[in-house]
């Protein structure tokens, strides 16, 4: 069940953007997120080719180092016309091709790979894994997807990652043009979190 008092859960990430999003969404559920870096937890390896395997590895790693419940997400952008790329490599997409590791470089590589391709459909995916402890035999797993398409020219100053190039037809704008509160309600992570909270309410934690 979801506890009424604030309980501390380690976020298995040091990404400030993710910490802001998770904190904003989970505060109402009585959960206070703490980034693993504040507790001296080193980054976990992410050797797997699927989102769920990477998220589970990160959650167990953070819980092992802190002895506390942990929540991890592995999320990224998938473009069907590119065989699902950048996928689990979204954060380091450009560096895999010899470029620098930055949002700008990642976006430039993505747009260049879509030149000459008509199908620009894409979706953000987030897989969340929550563990009560490092040896939790029944981790909670939830997935959310957010569909849109990639545009060549960036628009908007909010968000991070691929947000300036991720066009939402139903909104008539990019994710980076959304108000942060609206993004928190609509994003792939918000959808995954809604499913995770349902599991927590059903007695998963």
C-alpha positions as CSV (number, residue, x, y, z in Angstrom):
1,X,0.0,0.0,0.0
2,X,1.1,3.6,-0.4
3,X,2.1,5.0,3.0
4,X,0.6,8.3,4.2
5,X,3.8,9.5,5.8
6,X,6.6,10.5,3.5
7,X,8.9,7.6,3.0
8,X,12.3,8.0,1.4
9,X,13.0,6.0,-1.8
10,X,16.3,6.1,-3.5
11,X,16.2,7.2,-7.2
12,X,18.7,5.1,-9.0
13,X,19.8,8.0,-11.2
14,X,21.7,11.3,-10.9
15,X,19.8,12.9,-13.8
16,X,18.5,16.2,-12.5
17,X,15.7,16.3,-15.0
18,X,14.4,12.9,-14.0
19,X,14.7,13.7,-10.3
20,X,12.6,16.8,-10.8
21,X,9.9,14.8,-12.7
22,X,9.8,11.9,-10.3
23,X,9.8,14.2,-7.2
24,X,6.9,16.3,-8.6
25,X,4.8,13.2,-9.5
26,X,5.5,11.1,-6.4
27,X,5.3,13.8,-3.8
28,X,1.5,13.5,-3.7
29,X,1.9,9.8,-3.0
30,X,3.9,10.5,0.2
31,X,7.2,9.5,-1.4
32,X,10.3,11.6,-1.1
33,X,12.9,10.8,-3.8
34,X,16.6,11.0,-3.0
35,X,19.1,10.8,-5.8
36,X,21.6,8.0,-5.3
37,X,24.5,10.4,-5.7
38,X,23.5,12.1,-2.5
39,X,24.0,8.8,-0.7
40,X,27.3,8.0,-2.3
41,X,26.0,5.4,-4.6
42,X,28.2,4.9,-7.7
43,X,26.6,4.6,-11.2
44,X,25.5,1.1,-12.0
45,X,26.5,-0.7,-15.2
46,X,23.8,-0.8,-17.9
47,X,25.0,-3.7,-20.1
48,X,21.6,-5.0,-21.2
49,X,19.8,-4.5,-24.5
50,X,16.3,-4.2,-22.9
51,X,14.9,-1.4,-20.8
52,X,13.5,-3.7,-18.1
53,X,16.8,-5.5,-17.5
54,X,18.7,-2.3,-17.2
55,X,16.1,-0.8,-14.8
56,X,16.2,-3.9,-12.6
57,X,20.0,-3.9,-12.4
58,X,20.0,-0.2,-11.4
59,X,17.3,-0.6,-8.8
60,X,19.0,-3.6,-7.1
61,X,22.3,-1.8,-7.2
62,X,21.0,1.3,-5.5
63,X,19.2,-0.7,-2.9
64,X,22.2,-2.9,-2.2
65,X,24.4,0.2,-1.5
66,X,21.8,2.0,0.7
67,X,19.7,-0.7,2.3
68,X,16.6,1.3,1.3
69,X,13.8,0.8,-1.2
70,X,14.8,2.0,-4.7
71,X,13.2,3.1,-7.8
72,X,14.9,2.9,-11.2
73,X,13.8,3.8,-14.7
74,X,15.4,3.0,-18.0
75,X,13.9,5.2,-20.6
76,X,14.6,6.3,-24.0
77,X,13.4,7.1,-27.5
78,X,12.5,4.5,-30.1
79,X,12.1,5.2,-33.8
80,X,10.6,2.3,-35.7
81,X,12.1,3.4,-39.0
82,X,15.6,3.1,-37.4
83,X,14.9,-0.3,-36.1
84,X,14.0,1.0,-32.7
85,X,17.1,3.1,-32.3
86,X,18.3,4.9,-30.3
87,X,16.5,2.7,-27.8
88,X,18.5,1.8,-24.6
89,X,21.4,3.8,-26.0
90,X,19.4,7.1,-26.1
91,X,21.6,9.0,-23.6
92,X,24.8,8.1,-25.4
93,X,23.6,7.8,-29.0
94,X,26.0,10.3,-30.5
95,X,29.0,9.0,-28.6
96,X,28.5,5.5,-30.0
97,X,29.1,7.0,-33.4
98,X,32.2,8.8,-32.3
99,X,30.6,12.1,-31.3
100,X,30.3,13.8,-27.9
101,X,27.9,12.7,-25.2
102,X,25.4,15.5,-25.1
103,X,21.7,16.2,-25.8
104,X,22.6,18.4,-28.8
105,X,24.9,15.8,-30.4
106,X,22.3,13.1,-29.8
107,X,19.6,15.1,-31.5
108,X,21.8,16.0,-34.4
109,X,22.7,12.4,-35.0
110,X,19.0,11.4,-34.8
111,X,17.9,14.0,-37.3
112,X,20.7,13.2,-39.7
113,X,19.7,9.5,-39.7
114,X,16.1,10.3,-40.5
115,X,17.1,12.4,-43.6
116,X,15.5,10.8,-46.7
117,X,13.1,8.7,-44.6
118,X,9.4,9.6,-44.7
119,X,8.4,7.7,-41.6
120,X,9.3,9.9,-38.6
121,X,7.0,8.2,-36.1
122,X,8.6,7.7,-32.7
123,X,7.7,7.0,-29.1
124,X,9.3,7.6,-25.7
125,X,9.3,4.5,-23.5
126,X,9.9,4.3,-19.7
127,X,10.2,1.1,-17.7
128,X,10.1,1.6,-14.0
129,X,11.3,-1.0,-11.5
130,X,10.7,-0.7,-7.7
131,X,12.3,-2.9,-5.2
132,X,11.9,-3.0,-1.4
133,X,15.4,-4.4,-1.0
134,X,18.3,-5.7,-3.1
135,X,17.0,-9.2,-2.9
136,X,13.3,-8.4,-3.5
137,X,12.0,-11.5,-5.3
138,X,8.9,-9.6,-6.6
139,X,10.0,-6.3,-8.0
140,X,7.2,-4.1,-9.3
141,X,7.5,-3.3,-13.1
142,X,5.6,-0.8,-15.0
143,X,5.9,0.6,-18.5
144,X,4.6,3.7,-20.2
145,X,4.8,4.9,-23.8
146,X,4.3,8.4,-25.3
147,X,3.8,8.5,-29.1
148,X,4.7,11.3,-31.4
149,X,7.1,12.0,-34.3
150,X,10.6,13.5,-34.8
151,X,10.9,17.0,-36.4
152,X,14.1,18.4,-37.9
153,X,14.1,21.8,-36.3
154,X,14.1,22.0,-32.4
155,X,11.3,23.9,-30.7
156,X,10.9,25.0,-27.1
157,X,13.1,25.6,-24.1
158,X,11.6,23.2,-21.5
159,X,12.5,19.6,-21.0
160,X,15.7,17.8,-21.8
161,X,17.0,15.0,-24.1
162,X,15.1,14.7,-27.3
163,X,12.2,16.9,-26.1
164,X,12.8,19.8,-28.5
165,X,12.5,17.4,-31.5
166,X,9.6,15.3,-30.3
167,X,6.4,16.5,-31.8
168,X,3.0,15.8,-30.2
169,X,0.3,15.9,-32.9
170,X,-2.5,16.0,-30.4
171,X,-1.0,19.0,-28.6
172,X,0.3,20.8,-31.7
173,X,3.7,21.4,-30.1
174,X,6.9,19.6,-29.1
175,X,7.5,18.2,-25.6
176,X,9.9,21.1,-25.0
177,X,7.1,23.6,-25.5
178,X,4.8,22.0,-22.9
179,X,4.5,23.5,-19.5
180,X,6.5,21.2,-17.1
181,X,3.4,20.4,-15.1
182,X,1.6,19.3,-18.2
183,X,4.5,17.2,-19.2
184,X,4.5,15.6,-15.7
185,X,0.9,14.6,-16.3
186,X,1.3,13.2,-19.8
187,X,4.8,11.8,-20.2
188,X,5.9,8.3,-20.6
189,X,7.3,8.3,-17.1
190,X,4.0,9.7,-15.8
191,X,2.1,6.9,-17.5
192,X,4.5,4.3,-16.1
193,X,4.3,5.9,-12.7
194,X,0.5,5.7,-12.7
195,X,0.7,2.0,-13.4
196,X,3.3,1.6,-10.7
197,X,1.2,3.4,-8.1
198,X,-1.7,1.2,-9.0
199,X,0.5,-1.8,-8.1
200,X,1.6,-0.2,-4.9
201,X,-2.0,0.5,-3.9
202,X,-2.8,-3.2,-4.6
203,X,-0.4,-4.2,-1.8
204,X,2.9,-4.4,-3.7
205,X,4.7,-2.3,-1.2
